[in-house]
Amino acid sequence: MTAAVAVAAGVLAAGASVPSAAAAPSAARPDAVQQGLDALVRADGMPAALASVTDGEGRTRTYTAGVGDLATGAPVPRDGQVRIGSNTKAFTAVVVMQLVGEGKVRLGDHIDKYLPGLVHGDGIDGGSITVRQLLQHRSGLPNYTNRLSDEIRSYEPRELLDLALRDKADFKPGRGWKYSNTNYVVAGLLVEKVTGRPLATEIEQRVIRRAGLRHTYFPAPGELRIREPHPKGYYQASPGAPFVDATEWDPSWAWAAGQLVSTGSDLNRFYSELLRGHLVDGPQLRRMRRTVPAADPFAAGARYGLGLVSTPLSCGGVYWGHGGSMTGYETRGGVTEDGRSVNVAVTTQPGSAVQKRMEDIVDKALCSTARGGKR
């Protein structure tokens, strides 16, 4: 597998367990989250795993397993920063929905109204694709990641869109559902056109500051280093192949679809603030939560709204989040209606079986913190 294939999927010698002090379980009652992270490292070969869990009373516990640096054996920073991949889509969607609430964008408008002549190709017509269809992956736009080259380099957003437009549409707008990062590149370009400011600035001012996130940022062009304590992220060409340090590979290929850096606790806070109506007003939040059935890469029974995914819980109800896969990192998690929240991350892009086990950890953590659940 080439590096480019690994990048496209992102749109998709492990050490001993290193639990954080805050997460140390009692000897009488093993902690299911810690056990799950340990299994991701010992049985599944993840270099490191991290989790942040907040119960319905607002109490937070953080967890780690594995090592933060395979070369030195350094411990995993508790609540360390990671590249959060497609969780970025939820941030981008929030900005768009704020613009809808301000009357500057309409969900039913075609994208040609805002970006005339930009989105056109084989079976592709920006005059037929609505803003809502972009945010819900119902536009039929092909995924630009299918065209990324082997070269690890910087990309401009318009270049990513041009790559996508080389392929024909997957289906007519509104006639199907298919996950495509191209939708959110167009949404990011929409934000920049309407506001006259960079997407990174709008996300910083409208979402990160408003939600009170202290460890989340949109990397600047050419910014490859992760700013705060973090576990290194690794690329593995195939199961059993050596891990390659991919921590500082250029993330610009993901832009509005997946470029943000954050922590588990910040992601929990972001989704909690969003569901409480603190980032968008009531009517816009209700629109974000109107879902359609989703398929790959989401869990069975998942449904996609406008940048938000609902996933069924084994104990009843659903949780809301998104999840993300980015070169070197994978994240899964979300928040329930009553404020319980979980985020789990590993430091490579695993296969679907490991992703499912990550989702199982999220499910167990959310169900165990439910009222009346095991504690």
BAGUGU-241445 format. One record per residue (C-alpha): x, y, z. Coordinates in steps of 0.5 Angstrom, whole numbers. Example, Ala and Ser with C-alpha at 12.3 -4.5 7.8 and 13.67 -1.06 7.14 Angstrom:
2
25_-9_16
27_-2_14
REM end
This chain:
375
0_0_0
3_7_-2
3_13_3
-3_16_-2
-7_10_-1
-6_11_7
-8_18_6
-14_16_2
-16_11_7
-16_17_12
-22_20_9
-21_14_13
13_-7_38
7_-4_42
9_-3_50
6_-4_56
-1_-1_59
0_6_62
-6_8_65
-7_15_67
-7_16_75
-14_19_74
-16_13_71
-14_8_76
-19_2_77
-20_-1_84
-18_-8_85
-25_-10_86
-28_-7_80
-24_-7_74
-25_-1_69
-28_-3_62
-25_3_59
-18_1_61
-19_-6_60
-21_-4_53
-15_0_51
-11_-5_54
-14_-10_49
-13_-5_43
-5_-5_45
-4_-12_47
-9_-16_42
-9_-11_36
-2_-8_36
-4_-1_37
2_3_39
-2_7_44
-10_8_46
-13_14_49
-20_16_52
-23_21_56
-30_20_59
-35_25_62
-41_22_66
-48_25_67
-45_29_73
-40_32_69
-34_28_72
-29_26_67
-24_21_67
-18_20_63
-14_14_60
-8_11_57
-5_5_54
1_3_50
7_8_49
7_15_46
13_14_42
16_7_40
23_9_39
24_12_46
18_8_50
16_15_52
9_15_56
3_17_53
1_24_55
-6_24_59
-11_27_54
-6_29_49
-7_32_43
-9_28_36
-11_29_29
-18_28_29
-20_27_22
-27_28_20
-29_30_27
-27_37_23
-34_36_19
-38_37_25
-34_44_26
-35_46_19
-42_44_19
-43_48_25
-40_55_22
-45_53_16
-51_53_20
-49_59_24
-49_63_17
-56_60_16
-58_62_22
-56_69_21
-60_69_14
-53_69_10
-54_62_7
-60_58_6
-60_50_6
-64_49_0
-60_54_-4
-56_51_-10
-48_52_-9
-48_55_-16
-51_61_-12
-45_62_-8
-40_59_-12
-42_60_-19
-39_56_-24
-34_52_-19
-38_45_-18
-39_42_-25
-36_36_-29
-39_29_-32
-46_29_-29
-44_34_-24
-48_41_-24
-47_46_-18
-54_49_-20
-57_42_-18
-53_41_-11
-56_44_-5
-52_46_1
-56_41_5
-54_36_0
-47_37_1
-47_37_9
-51_30_9
-47_27_3
-53_27_-1
-50_31_-7
-47_25_-11
-40_29_-11
-34_24_-12
-29_23_-7
-22_27_-8
-18_22_-4
-19_17_-10
-14_22_-14
-9_24_-9
-2_22_-11
4_18_-8
7_25_-6
6_27_1
6_35_0
1_41_1
-5_42_-2
-10_48_-4
-17_47_-3
-19_49_-10
-14_43_-12
-17_38_-8
-24_40_-11
-21_40_-18
-18_33_-17
-25_30_-15
-28_34_-21
-24_29_-26
-29_23_-24
-36_23_-26
-42_24_-21
-43_18_-16
-51_19_-17
-56_25_-18
-56_30_-13
-61_27_-7
-62_20_-10
-57_17_-6
-52_17_0
-45_16_0
-39_19_4
-35_24_0
-30_29_3
-31_33_-3
-38_35_0
-34_39_6
-29_42_2
-34_45_-2
-38_47_4
-31_50_7
-30_54_0
-38_57_1
-36_59_8
-30_63_6
-34_66_0
-40_68_4
-35_71_10
-29_74_6
-25_70_11
-21_64_12
-25_58_14
-19_57_20
-21_64_22
-28_62_22
-28_56_26
-23_59_31
-28_65_33
-35_62_32
-33_55_35
-27_54_38
-27_60_43
-35_60_43
-35_53_46
-29_54_51
-24_49_47
-17_50_50
-13_45_46
-16_45_39
-14_49_33
-14_49_26
-6_48_23
-4_54_19
-1_53_12
6_49_13
5_48_20
7_40_21
8_40_28
3_38_34
3_44_38
2_41_45
4_34_49
1_28_44
3_21_42
6_20_36
2_18_30
4_12_26
3_9_19
3_2_17
3_0_10
0_-7_12
-2_-11_18
5_-13_21
9_-8_17
14_-4_21
11_3_24
13_9_20
12_16_24
7_20_21
6_25_26
8_31_22
6_29_15
2_35_12
-5_35_14
-7_40_8
-10_34_4
-16_34_9
-18_41_10
-25_43_12
-26_35_12
-21_33_17
-15_38_19
-17_40_26
-12_38_32
-16_37_39
-16_32_45
-21_27_48
-24_32_53
-24_38_48
-28_34_43
-33_31_49
-34_39_51
-35_41_43
-41_36_42
-44_37_49
-44_44_48
-47_43_41
-53_39_43
-54_44_49
-56_49_43
-50_53_45
-47_53_38
-53_54_34
-60_56_35
-65_51_36
-68_51_29
-61_50_26
-60_44_31
-66_41_30
-64_41_22
-57_38_24
-61_32_28
-65_30_22
-62_24_19
-62_19_14
-59_12_14
-51_12_13
-47_7_11
-39_6_11
-35_8_14
-40_8_20
-43_3_25
-49_-1_24
-55_3_25
-52_10_24
-55_15_21
-52_22_18
-55_29_20
-52_35_18
-45_34_20
-47_30_26
-48_22_26
-53_18_31
-51_11_33
-55_7_37
-53_5_44
-54_-3_47
-57_0_53
-62_4_49
-62_11_45
-57_14_41
-50_18_42
-49_24_37
-42_25_34
-38_24_28
-31_20_29
-25_21_24
-19_18_21
-13_22_19
-6_20_18
-3_17_24
-10_17_28
-17_14_29
-22_17_34
-29_15_36
-34_18_41
-40_22_42
-45_25_47
-52_23_49
-58_27_51
-57_27_58
-49_30_57
-45_23_58
-39_24_53
-34_19_51
-28_20_46
-23_14_44
-17_15_40
-11_10_37
-5_12_34
-5_9_27
-11_8_22
-13_1_24
-18_-4_20
-25_-4_21
-25_-10_26
-21_-5_31
-25_1_29
-31_-4_31
-28_-5_38
-27_2_39
-34_3_38
-35_-2_43
-31_1_48
-35_8_47
-42_4_48
-40_1_54
-37_7_57
-43_11_55
-48_5_58
-44_4_64
-45_12_66
-52_12_65
-57_13_71
-57_6_74
-52_3_70
-46_0_73
-40_5_76
REM end
